[in-house]
Amino acid sequence: MSKRLAEFRAYRERMNERILENATLTTKRFFNLDTRCYEDGALDARTKEMLGLSASMVLRCDDCISYHLIRCMELGVSSEEILEIFDVALVVGGSIVIPHLRRAHELLEELSRSDGGD
């Protein structure tokens, strides 16, 4: 795993722990809902992560894009599938998505070099 990916994961985990230490019930419930939403159900976790990636790109959240892209790779989504997810996000979100598309491509290349970020 690259240094950048390791730092991203460590920061996310550390800050989530800090937030949840003193979180209100509402915050705890939201974090739980977010986790549970991506579990297997009528749609499998893999499909849900692909949906999360597309939505995150349209909403232009680089942290969310990184998280869902990493999870997609961990769940075996191919680079070809990810490129089509990028296409859907671009068509839905329009040209404002392009800067996020650049960073997502950069991360995809990094993940591909490190065999899925593991």
C-alpha positions as a LaTeX table, in Angstrom:
\begin{tabular}{lrrr}
\hline
Residue & $x$ (\AA) & $y$ (\AA) & $z$ (\AA) \\
\hline
Met1 & 0.00 & 0.00 & 0.00 \\
Ser2 & 1.29 & 3.43 & $-0.88$ \\
Lys3 & 2.14 & 5.99 & 1.77 \\
Arg4 & $-0.71$ & 8.22 & 0.62 \\
Leu5 & $-3.27$ & 5.41 & 0.91 \\
Ala6 & $-1.94$ & 4.34 & 4.28 \\
Glu7 & $-2.18$ & 7.93 & 5.52 \\
Phe8 & $-5.71$ & 8.29 & 4.16 \\
Arg9 & $-6.88$ & 5.12 & 5.91 \\
Ala10 & $-5.10$ & 5.94 & 9.18 \\
Tyr11 & $-6.51$ & 9.48 & 9.25 \\
Arg12 & $-10.04$ & 8.29 & 8.48 \\
Glu13 & $-9.94$ & 5.59 & 11.16 \\
Arg14 & $-8.37$ & 7.89 & 13.76 \\
Met15 & $-10.83$ & 10.70 & 13.18 \\
Asn16 & $-13.85$ & 8.39 & 13.08 \\
Glu17 & $-12.79$ & 6.99 & 16.47 \\
Arg18 & $-12.35$ & 10.50 & 17.88 \\
Ile19 & $-15.73$ & 11.60 & 16.57 \\
Leu20 & $-17.49$ & 8.55 & 17.99 \\
Glu21 & $-15.84$ & 8.83 & 21.44 \\
Asn22 & $-18.03$ & 11.81 & 22.32 \\
Ala23 & $-20.67$ & 11.56 & 19.63 \\
Thr24 & $-24.32$ & 12.24 & 20.16 \\
Leu25 & $-26.79$ & 9.43 & 19.65 \\
Thr26 & $-27.72$ & 11.00 & 16.30 \\
Thr27 & $-24.11$ & 10.91 & 15.07 \\
Lys28 & $-23.66$ & 7.30 & 16.26 \\
Arg29 & $-26.86$ & 6.26 & 14.54 \\
Phe30 & $-25.84$ & 7.97 & 11.30 \\
Phe31 & $-22.41$ & 6.29 & 11.30 \\
Asn32 & $-24.10$ & 2.93 & 11.94 \\
Leu33 & $-26.63$ & 3.56 & 9.17 \\
Asp34 & $-23.81$ & 4.44 & 6.77 \\
Thr35 & $-21.99$ & 1.21 & 7.61 \\
Arg36 & $-25.09$ & $-0.98$ & 7.42 \\
Cys37 & $-26.25$ & 0.56 & 4.14 \\
Tyr38 & $-23.26$ & $-0.93$ & 2.30 \\
Glu39 & $-23.76$ & $-4.49$ & 3.59 \\
Asp40 & $-25.18$ & $-7.21$ & 1.37 \\
Gly41 & $-28.93$ & $-7.04$ & 0.92 \\
Ala42 & $-31.12$ & $-7.15$ & $-2.17$ \\
Leu43 & $-28.04$ & $-5.52$ & $-3.74$ \\
Asp44 & $-24.66$ & $-6.95$ & $-2.87$ \\
Ala45 & $-21.98$ & $-4.84$ & $-1.17$ \\
Arg46 & $-19.98$ & $-4.66$ & $-4.41$ \\
Thr47 & $-22.88$ & $-3.07$ & $-6.30$ \\
Lys48 & $-23.59$ & $-0.68$ & $-3.43$ \\
Glu49 & $-19.96$ & 0.49 & $-3.40$ \\
Met50 & $-20.13$ & 1.13 & $-7.14$ \\
Leu51 & $-23.27$ & 3.21 & $-6.58$ \\
Gly52 & $-21.54$ & 5.04 & $-3.74$ \\
Leu53 & $-18.59$ & 5.83 & $-6.00$ \\
Ser54 & $-20.79$ & 7.29 & $-8.72$ \\
Ala55 & $-22.85$ & 9.32 & $-6.25$ \\
Ser56 & $-19.72$ & 10.61 & $-4.51$ \\
Met57 & $-18.31$ & 11.81 & $-7.81$ \\
Val58 & $-21.52$ & 13.64 & $-8.68$ \\
Leu59 & $-21.57$ & 15.18 & $-5.17$ \\
Arg60 & $-17.87$ & 16.08 & $-5.62$ \\
Cys61 & $-16.55$ & 14.65 & $-2.34$ \\
Asp62 & $-12.92$ & 13.60 & $-2.81$ \\
Asp63 & $-12.75$ & 11.75 & 0.53 \\
Cys64 & $-15.88$ & 9.77 & $-0.36$ \\
Ile65 & $-14.59$ & 9.09 & $-3.87$ \\
Ser66 & $-11.33$ & 7.76 & $-2.42$ \\
Tyr67 & $-13.11$ & 5.60 & 0.13 \\
His68 & $-15.54$ & 4.06 & $-2.37$ \\
Leu69 & $-12.85$ & 3.59 & $-5.00$ \\
Ile70 & $-10.68$ & 1.72 & $-2.48$ \\
Arg71 & $-13.66$ & $-0.42$ & $-1.41$ \\
Cys72 & $-14.57$ & $-1.13$ & $-5.04$ \\
Met73 & $-11.05$ & $-2.38$ & $-5.72$ \\
Glu74 & $-11.10$ & $-4.47$ & $-2.53$ \\
Leu75 & $-14.39$ & $-6.04$ & $-3.65$ \\
Gly76 & $-13.01$ & $-6.97$ & $-7.06$ \\
Val77 & $-14.49$ & $-4.27$ & $-9.26$ \\
Ser78 & $-12.36$ & $-4.21$ & $-12.40$ \\
Ser79 & $-10.66$ & $-1.12$ & $-13.78$ \\
Glu80 & $-12.92$ & $-1.37$ & $-16.84$ \\
Glu81 & $-16.02$ & $-1.32$ & $-14.63$ \\
Ile82 & $-14.67$ & 1.64 & $-12.67$ \\
Leu83 & $-14.05$ & 3.59 & $-15.88$ \\
Glu84 & $-17.71$ & 3.07 & $-16.79$ \\
Ile85 & $-18.75$ & 4.23 & $-13.31$ \\
Phe86 & $-16.68$ & 7.36 & $-13.96$ \\
Asp87 & $-18.57$ & 7.80 & $-17.26$ \\
Val88 & $-21.95$ & 7.60 & $-15.50$ \\
Ala89 & $-20.84$ & 10.16 & $-12.92$ \\
Leu90 & $-19.55$ & 12.48 & $-15.63$ \\
Val91 & $-22.77$ & 12.29 & $-17.64$ \\
Val92 & $-24.97$ & 12.79 & $-14.57$ \\
Gly93 & $-22.81$ & 15.44 & $-12.92$ \\
Gly94 & $-21.50$ & 17.27 & $-15.95$ \\
Ser95 & $-18.21$ & 19.06 & $-16.45$ \\
Ile96 & $-17.99$ & 20.11 & $-12.79$ \\
Val97 & $-17.08$ & 16.45 & $-12.10$ \\
Ile98 & $-13.93$ & 16.65 & $-14.25$ \\
Pro99 & $-11.52$ & 17.82 & $-11.49$ \\
His100 & $-12.72$ & 14.94 & $-9.31$ \\
Leu101 & $-12.44$ & 12.60 & $-12.27$ \\
Arg102 & $-8.76$ & 13.56 & $-12.58$ \\
Arg103 & $-8.06$ & 12.74 & $-8.93$ \\
Ala104 & $-10.08$ & 9.53 & $-9.15$ \\
His105 & $-8.06$ & 8.40 & $-12.18$ \\
Glu106 & $-4.85$ & 9.16 & $-10.31$ \\
Leu107 & $-6.00$ & 7.07 & $-7.34$ \\
Leu108 & $-7.18$ & 4.25 & $-9.63$ \\
Glu109 & $-3.72$ & 4.12 & $-11.19$ \\
Glu110 & $-2.13$ & 4.05 & $-7.74$ \\
Leu111 & $-4.46$ & 1.29 & $-6.55$ \\
Ser112 & $-3.88$ & $-0.72$ & $-9.71$ \\
Arg113 & $-0.13$ & $-0.53$ & $-9.18$ \\
Ser114 & $-0.48$ & $-1.71$ & $-5.59$ \\
Asp115 & $-2.93$ & $-4.52$ & $-6.51$ \\
Gly116 & $-6.06$ & $-3.06$ & $-5.00$ \\
Gly117 & $-4.48$ & $-1.18$ & $-2.11$ \\
Asp118 & $-3.95$ & $-4.25$ & 0.08 \\
\hline
\end{tabular}
